[in-house]
Amino acid sequence: MPIQTSRSHDGQTLIIRIEGRFDFSTHQAFRDAYEHGGTDVRGYIVDLAEATYLDSSALGMLLLLRDYAGGDNASIAIENCNKDVRKILTISNFEQLFTIR
Amino acid sequence: MDEPGAENGPLKILIADDSDSDRLILKTLLKGLGHDVLDAANGRDAVRLFQSGAPDIVMLDALMPAMDGMEAARQIKRLAGERMVPVIFVTSLTEAGDLAQCLEAGGDGFLSKPYNRLMIKAKISAFNRMRLLHQALSRQRDAMRERNRQLLEEQHVARRVFDNIAHTGCLDAANIRYHASPLSVFSGDVLFASPRPAGGMLVFAGDFTGHGLPAAIGAMPVAETFYGMAGKGFDGSDILREINQKLARILPKDMFCCGVMVEADFAFNQLRIWNGGLPDGWLVRSSTERYSLPSLHLPLGILGADQFKAEMDVVRTRPGDRLLLMTDGVLECSDAAGNLFGEEGVRLALENAGNEGHPFDALMRGIEQFTGQLNFGDDLTLFCLEMIDEAGLAVLPDALEPSSLAGPTEWTCEYEVRERTLGEFSPLPLLFHICMEVPGLRRKSGEIYTLLSELYNNALEHGVLELPSEWKYTQAGFDRYYEERTVRLGRVGGHYIRFRFHHKPVGPGGRLHVVCEDSGSGFDFRNHPALQSAAVAHSGPRYGGRGLVLLKRLAESVRYYGEGNRVEVVYEWCP
């Protein structure tokens, strides 16, 4: 599975791990990951340590997650991006919407 | 199409056998199974019956007089064309070589003599299943082909509508070069350029998430907004705000538009630029001197109006400087091994350009050499604008059709903006619009816009905000001027700017009186050099202090009153 979910130790954060290409082909799986993540989730971590590539439709998916998680009140961190992925997030200035670590 | 569609329904079966008894047995068997039978005693008759009777399945004896089964099979398959008509050889042959020949001639299978009712029934239903499957696939393929044709046709029509909206601009101006390669009929990229009423140009390059119809649907309102507002004299920031708001409202959450807006002012040698999500733009001065213009904003269509920042950065330029903009299709070009062209590729191509080479050609050549193709795969837009003397530009056609309605020729109007509105709103497009309602005055739109904007900017920047124009004489001061302008605009209070217009017809043209008054402390107009003599007009280009000279040149008369905070301009025009 290219997308796996787990909970943080305190159980309040849903961690979504993406492997390989993060693009339109993962659309449904990514959506399932947060929609079926439980109703008691306070925050989200998108872990891109194993993601090799991210395209503009993935940026769109992140926006959908943000909207789902409460828009401006959403707490979403994007973690462990490689250089290329980081570059794409930076060009789009997504650090204004997400915590990027 | 002919079709006994159901799997167990009666079929029309053509049989050919030169042995009367064998033929009769087979015919009786098939009729007993409920099928209709056409029968022939040789290959030639079989082919004729095939043409006239259009059977669903053909059963041929291999060895027959006049024309043998193999030749008949060949001709029948040829006549059937795309239609799948199973040809079964009924034969007593057992040699592998003979049987292979039957298959090579187009046969689909065998049935050996003597006949067995069960075997015949099973074979026929197996071949019928194959026939029906083939039919279903062909139907689906035809439907898909037709649907695709329709879709393409619709896209071509939509494309024509889109082109009428998108390409009304000045992309063919002498100082613009561009390349746009669509991935499909609509790529996700858009590129617009429009002359501004007061001179200079507005350019927008954009890249929608996705491509095809969804991207084009988003592109339409962007094109309309851009050209509509640019023609009315709105500036880049206003248009960005409008586009962002519109896209945020109409696009689904996961769609947005990366883009760059550029205001080019050739007279002042200045660019104002806003980059939200596109790769670095470049201001290229020479092969060794260039400045990056990185994305500092979120793409359009994501943030609400209250969070969106449309402020554009000012970049000083020199004549001959070239501005390069690109969509990420440029960076994502790949070579045969899958390596990306990337920012490094752009850098190398620009460095290799040398001082003689045009950076646009250098980059195009770089991409061609890297990808090894003349036709690049992805949607890719590359745009280059050269900073030239505006006088060198061919006169650009007035994009807006003149209205066929009679308009006002004799009117007065007073309009005042006060307090915080001064910091948040520019009345220029509105005032410009009122003046443009006068029939015939649109042909002077450039002069009118310049007149109004000089009056308004003087009143705002020098009168209300008290910014000294001397700052604009140096590069450092210039930056400071614009920083300070933003700061002071943010806390403006207790001020107003008032315009009073009066227009009346004179002969075929008219006379426009404009009085502009502000609440500032004015200036020493009695000793201002620009109001003393024409000498300043020849003192060479300077960053500031040129506004008054420009006003004097355009208008019949420019008179200052009071403390210098009230100016009256008379503009006379002839069509």
Contacts between the chains, C-beta under 8 A, distances in Angstrom:
chain1	res1	chain2	res2	distance
A	56	B	207	7.9
A	56	B	209	4.4
A	56	B	210	7.6
A	56	B	258	7.7
A	56	B	328	7.8
A	57	B	209	6.1
A	57	B	210	6.8
A	57	B	254	7.2
A	59	B	209	7.1
A	59	B	256	7.6
A	60	B	209	5.3
A	60	B	253	7.6
A	60	B	254	3.0
A	60	B	255	6.1
A	60	B	256	7.1
A	61	B	254	6.1
A	63	B	253	5.4
A	63	B	254	5.4
A	63	B	256	7.3
A	63	B	302	6.5
A	64	B	253	5.3
A	64	B	254	4.8
A	67	B	253	4.8
A	72	B	307	8.0
A	90	B	295	8.0
A	91	B	258	8.0
A	91	B	277	6.1
A	91	B	278	7.5
A	91	B	279	6.4
A	91	B	294	7.9
A	91	B	295	5.0
A	91	B	328	7.8
A	92	B	258	6.8
A	92	B	277	4.5
A	92	B	295	7.1
A	92	B	298	6.7
A	92	B	299	5.9
A	93	B	276	7.1
A	93	B	277	6.9
A	93	B	295	6.2
A	93	B	296	6.8
A	93	B	297	5.8
A	93	B	298	4.8
A	93	B	299	7.9
A	94	B	298	7.3
A	96	B	298	5.6
A	97	B	298	6.9
A	97	B	302	7.4
